[in-house]
Amino acid sequence: MYMLRLSSPNKGFGLILPISLAFVGAAAAFYEIFGESKDSQIYLQYFDYMISKPSCFGEGIFNFEIGFETTSCFVSSILKSSTLVYSFFVFVSLLLKLIVLFLTLLNTKSSKLNIKLCSFLSVFLYFSRFFPLHELTQIRASLSIAFILVGSLLLLQGSNLNKQVSKINPFALLMYFIAFLFHISSILILPFLLISFYIKSRKDIIVYSIIIFIFIKLFFLQILVNFGVELNPRLNEYVDAPIYLQPVSLFSPRRGLDVFLIIIGLRNFNSQKRYYKFYLSVFTFSIISLYSLMDTPVFAHRLSEIMQVFGVLLVAVMRYKSQLIFTIPYVVIVSFLSIYAFFYTDEFFG
């Protein structure tokens, strides 16, 4: 059955907690508790425009993806308030991500104490590091990521852990396609996800990381310019964006901590379950893509930001005490640095 399996012998989690947390996030967006972000104001103007339009399709002033435009038009026609529409999308995005997170926790064989600890760490990490960036700033990308996570969970649930090669769940591919309809950049993530699905050993992840780094350095921009721009002319703006707009820092504290988490995660890698191997592989590729695309910082940040969310799921499946000892300070420090960057530097919220 290609459905998200909601049943579990562990009754400690249900839909109440994800719904409650998603509602809190939506309320924060509705009341602008953390202030205004530039991107959210653009989306509010867009929703006002959709509310005033006689039909869903017209001049294409904002030039968003068809999935986002169609859904926005439908929701706007019902809610009749740009703030409510934005808050609704925040709620949906958070709810999907949190359901994936808690289902991942339920599929982790560990003690109840470890599961509760990892659930707190992963939720805290997401809300401090990604919620302000995605839900409160980049709502299209946030919705796209939510569908990517749902698709990835379907991909993993539809696999047989005892087989060397597993079939691809067609419903997972459908979720990936929906993600593409909300944000075109999500199509660039699909190869990384499919490669991660078949990684079985520590040697695999190291070899693929080297191959991906070389391939991106040598061929990515050429392929993007030749084919990607035909799909979306706006990609030219990202390719030609000056490097000083969003420079990739080689020595960012958070980036260094991410690399540290990967090193910790590679311990006992071969004996881990598929969920763990998949999440660590995608998270590793997020760092590889970031450094290999330094010459095009907009793409570097976009690809990396989408795949880095899998680090939250990686924290959720950490089950060895030797790993948790290092994971706890990782979450605390990264969360503190993220909160400082978002709310004390005036870079995102005014």
URQUI-V704305 format. One record per residue. PHI is phi in whole degrees, -180 to 180 (none if undefined). PSI is psi in degrees with one decimal (NA if undefined). D_LAST is the distance of its C-alpha to the last C-alpha in whole Angstrom. Layout:
phi = [PHI | PHI]
psi = [PSI | PSI]
d_last = [D_LAST | D_LAST]
//
This chain:
phi = [none | -92 | -130 | -67 | -82 | -92 | -82 | -161 | -65 | -88 | -93 | -72 | -121 | -145 | -81 | -62 | -67 | -59 | -64 | -64 | -66 | -65 | -65 | -62 | -63 | -65 | -65 | -62 | -71 | -63 | -91 | 50 | -59 | -95 | 101 | -98 | -108 | -60 | -66 | -63 | -67 | -64 | -67 | -64 | -64 | -64 | -67 | -60 | -63 | -66 | -65 | -83 | -77 | -76 | -144 | -76 | -120 | -161 | -72 | 69 | -62 | -90 | 58 | -89 | -65 | -63 | -64 | -70 | -64 | -65 | -65 | -62 | -64 | -64 | -68 | -64 | -68 | -93 | -83 | 59 | -149 | -62 | -67 | -66 | -62 | -61 | -64 | -61 | -65 | -61 | -60 | -63 | -60 | -65 | -61 | -62 | -65 | -70 | -63 | -61 | -61 | -73 | -67 | -63 | -61 | -70 | -91 | -97 | -84 | -160 | -70 | -61 | -64 | -63 | -64 | -66 | -65 | -67 | -65 | -65 | -62 | -70 | -66 | -62 | -64 | -65 | -69 | -87 | -99 | -114 | -56 | -64 | -76 | -89 | -64 | -90 | -132 | -115 | -66 | -63 | -62 | -63 | -65 | -62 | -63 | -59 | -69 | -62 | -66 | -62 | -61 | -67 | -67 | -62 | -61 | -76 | -69 | -87 | -101 | -103 | -66 | -91 | -98 | -70 | -126 | -112 | -76 | -81 | -70 | -63 | -71 | -65 | -64 | -64 | -64 | -65 | -67 | -62 | -59 | -62 | -70 | -96 | -155 | -63 | -65 | -65 | -66 | -71 | -85 | -55 | -59 | -64 | -68 | -69 | -64 | -61 | -62 | -102 | -75 | -120 | -139 | -64 | -63 | -59 | -67 | -70 | -64 | -65 | -63 | -65 | -62 | -64 | -60 | -66 | -62 | -63 | -61 | -91 | -125 | -59 | -63 | -63 | -65 | -63 | -68 | -76 | -120 | -66 | -66 | -66 | -75 | -147 | -59 | -65 | -62 | -59 | -64 | -72 | -66 | -90 | -62 | -59 | -65 | -76 | -68 | -141 | -62 | -89 | -87 | -69 | -120 | -64 | -57 | -67 | -66 | -62 | -69 | -62 | -63 | -61 | -65 | -63 | -61 | -63 | -67 | -73 | -67 | 59 | -61 | -64 | -94 | -83 | -80 | -63 | -55 | -61 | -63 | -66 | -65 | -67 | -64 | -63 | -63 | -63 | -66 | -64 | -74 | -61 | -65 | -62 | -75 | -78 | -109 | -59 | -74 | -127 | -60 | -63 | -68 | -58 | -70 | -64 | -63 | -65 | -63 | -66 | -78 | -66 | -60 | -66 | -65 | -65 | -70 | -63 | -60 | -66 | -106 | -68 | -124 | -92 | -62 | -64 | -85 | -64 | -58 | -92 | -69 | -60 | -64 | -59 | -63 | -62 | -69 | -62 | -64 | -62 | -64 | -69 | -59 | -62 | -65 | -77 | -111 | -123 | -115 | 60 | -81 | -115 | -120 | -111]
psi = [124.7 | 63.4 | 154.4 | 122.5 | 112.4 | -15.3 | 147.2 | 146.2 | -21.7 | 111.3 | 12.1 | -18.4 | 143.5 | -164.6 | -14.2 | -45.8 | -48.8 | -41.5 | -42.2 | -45.9 | -38.6 | -37.9 | -41.1 | -43.4 | -41.5 | -38.5 | -38.8 | -37.3 | -40.8 | -45.2 | -0.1 | 50.9 | -35.9 | 6.5 | -174.5 | 139.2 | 150.8 | -43.5 | -40.6 | -34.5 | -35.6 | -42.5 | -37.0 | -40.0 | -39.8 | -43.2 | -36.7 | -41.4 | -43.1 | -36.6 | -36.8 | -12.9 | 143.5 | -21.0 | 166.6 | -23.0 | 133.8 | -124.0 | -22.5 | 40.1 | -40.3 | -23.2 | 47.0 | 170.9 | 151.3 | -36.1 | -42.5 | -41.6 | -45.1 | -45.7 | -40.7 | -41.7 | -44.3 | -47.6 | -39.2 | -36.1 | -21.1 | -47.6 | -29.8 | 25.3 | 123.9 | -37.4 | -40.5 | -39.7 | -47.5 | -44.1 | -36.6 | -44.6 | -37.0 | -44.5 | -48.0 | -45.6 | -49.0 | -42.1 | -45.4 | -44.6 | -42.0 | -34.8 | -44.3 | -42.9 | -48.5 | -31.9 | -35.5 | -43.7 | -38.8 | -23.3 | 5.6 | 121.9 | 105.9 | 175.1 | 157.6 | -35.9 | -45.0 | -40.2 | -43.4 | -40.0 | -45.9 | -33.7 | -42.7 | -45.8 | -44.6 | -40.5 | -43.9 | -41.2 | -43.4 | -48.1 | -27.5 | -33.3 | -36.7 | -30.9 | -47.3 | -34.6 | -43.0 | -70.0 | -39.7 | -6.0 | -52.8 | 71.0 | -34.0 | -48.7 | -36.8 | -45.4 | -39.7 | -43.8 | -39.0 | -44.3 | -33.2 | -41.9 | -41.4 | -45.4 | -39.0 | -38.5 | -40.6 | -38.0 | -43.5 | -39.3 | -27.0 | 4.8 | 157.5 | 113.8 | -18.5 | -6.3 | 147.2 | -36.4 | 127.5 | 151.8 | 148.3 | 128.2 | 119.2 | -29.3 | -26.8 | -43.5 | -34.2 | -42.1 | -38.8 | -37.3 | -41.0 | -39.6 | -41.4 | -35.5 | -18.4 | -29.0 | 120.0 | -28.8 | -16.8 | -22.1 | -26.0 | -17.5 | -24.3 | -45.3 | -38.5 | -38.3 | -43.5 | -37.7 | -44.7 | -32.3 | -30.3 | 3.4 | 129.8 | -20.4 | 167.3 | -34.9 | -39.9 | -47.0 | -34.5 | -45.6 | -46.4 | -33.8 | -42.4 | -45.1 | -44.1 | -42.6 | -46.7 | -43.8 | -46.1 | -43.6 | -39.4 | -35.1 | -17.4 | -52.4 | -38.2 | -44.6 | -41.0 | -46.2 | -38.4 | -34.1 | -40.9 | -38.2 | -28.9 | -33.6 | -38.7 | 103.2 | -22.8 | -17.6 | -26.5 | -35.7 | -37.3 | -38.7 | -40.7 | 0.9 | 133.9 | 142.8 | -24.2 | -9.1 | -46.3 | 66.7 | 143.7 | 118.3 | 125.5 | -27.5 | 34.2 | 133.2 | -42.4 | -37.1 | -41.2 | -38.4 | -34.7 | -44.0 | -39.0 | -42.7 | -37.6 | -43.7 | -43.7 | -40.4 | -26.7 | -16.0 | 135.9 | 23.1 | -44.5 | -25.3 | 0.8 | 163.3 | 170.9 | -37.6 | -50.0 | -47.2 | -39.9 | -48.8 | -41.2 | -37.7 | -48.2 | -42.4 | -39.3 | -43.5 | -25.1 | -37.8 | -40.1 | -45.5 | -36.4 | -49.1 | -30.0 | -17.0 | 27.4 | -28.6 | -17.2 | 78.9 | -30.7 | -46.6 | -37.6 | -48.2 | -39.4 | -51.2 | -44.1 | -42.7 | -38.0 | -46.6 | -23.9 | -20.9 | -27.4 | -16.2 | -30.9 | -42.7 | -31.8 | -43.6 | -36.2 | -26.7 | 10.1 | 120.0 | -9.5 | 138.4 | -34.8 | -26.6 | -40.6 | -31.0 | -35.8 | -26.6 | -38.0 | -53.5 | -30.9 | -49.9 | -43.9 | -48.5 | -46.3 | -40.8 | -43.0 | -45.1 | -38.0 | -45.8 | -42.7 | -44.6 | -38.5 | -43.3 | -7.1 | 4.7 | -3.7 | 22.1 | -30.5 | -41.1 | 139.6 | NA]
d_last = [47 | 44 | 42 | 39 | 41 | 40 | 43 | 43 | 46 | 43 | 42 | 39 | 36 | 36 | 34 | 33 | 30 | 29 | 28 | 27 | 24 | 23 | 23 | 21 | 18 | 19 | 18 | 15 | 14 | 16 | 14 | 10 | 11 | 8 | 6 | 5 | 6 | 8 | 12 | 11 | 11 | 14 | 16 | 16 | 17 | 20 | 21 | 21 | 23 | 25 | 26 | 27 | 30 | 33 | 34 | 32 | 33 | 32 | 31 | 29 | 26 | 23 | 26 | 25 | 27 | 30 | 30 | 26 | 27 | 30 | 28 | 25 | 28 | 30 | 27 | 26 | 29 | 30 | 27 | 26 | 22 | 19 | 17 | 21 | 21 | 18 | 19 | 22 | 21 | 19 | 22 | 25 | 23 | 23 | 26 | 28 | 27 | 28 | 31 | 32 | 31 | 33 | 36 | 35 | 36 | 39 | 40 | 40 | 43 | 43 | 43 | 41 | 40 | 38 | 37 | 35 | 34 | 33 | 31 | 29 | 28 | 27 | 25 | 23 | 23 | 22 | 19 | 18 | 18 | 18 | 16 | 13 | 14 | 16 | 16 | 12 | 12 | 16 | 18 | 21 | 21 | 21 | 23 | 26 | 25 | 26 | 29 | 30 | 30 | 32 | 35 | 35 | 36 | 39 | 40 | 40 | 42 | 44 | 46 | 49 | 48 | 52 | 52 | 51 | 50 | 48 | 48 | 44 | 43 | 43 | 41 | 38 | 39 | 38 | 34 | 34 | 35 | 32 | 29 | 30 | 30 | 27 | 26 | 28 | 27 | 28 | 32 | 32 | 31 | 35 | 37 | 35 | 36 | 39 | 40 | 39 | 41 | 44 | 43 | 46 | 46 | 44 | 46 | 45 | 41 | 42 | 44 | 41 | 39 | 41 | 42 | 38 | 37 | 40 | 40 | 36 | 37 | 40 | 39 | 36 | 35 | 38 | 38 | 34 | 35 | 39 | 38 | 34 | 33 | 36 | 34 | 31 | 31 | 27 | 28 | 29 | 26 | 25 | 28 | 28 | 24 | 24 | 24 | 22 | 19 | 19 | 22 | 24 | 24 | 28 | 27 | 24 | 24 | 23 | 25 | 28 | 28 | 28 | 31 | 33 | 32 | 34 | 37 | 37 | 37 | 40 | 42 | 44 | 43 | 46 | 47 | 44 | 43 | 42 | 39 | 38 | 39 | 37 | 34 | 35 | 36 | 33 | 31 | 33 | 33 | 29 | 29 | 32 | 31 | 28 | 30 | 32 | 30 | 28 | 29 | 27 | 24 | 22 | 25 | 25 | 22 | 22 | 26 | 25 | 22 | 24 | 27 | 25 | 25 | 29 | 28 | 27 | 30 | 32 | 31 | 32 | 36 | 36 | 40 | 41 | 41 | 41 | 38 | 36 | 37 | 34 | 32 | 31 | 30 | 28 | 26 | 25 | 24 | 22 | 20 | 19 | 18 | 16 | 14 | 14 | 13 | 10 | 9 | 10 | 10 | 6 | 8 | 7 | 4 | 0]
//
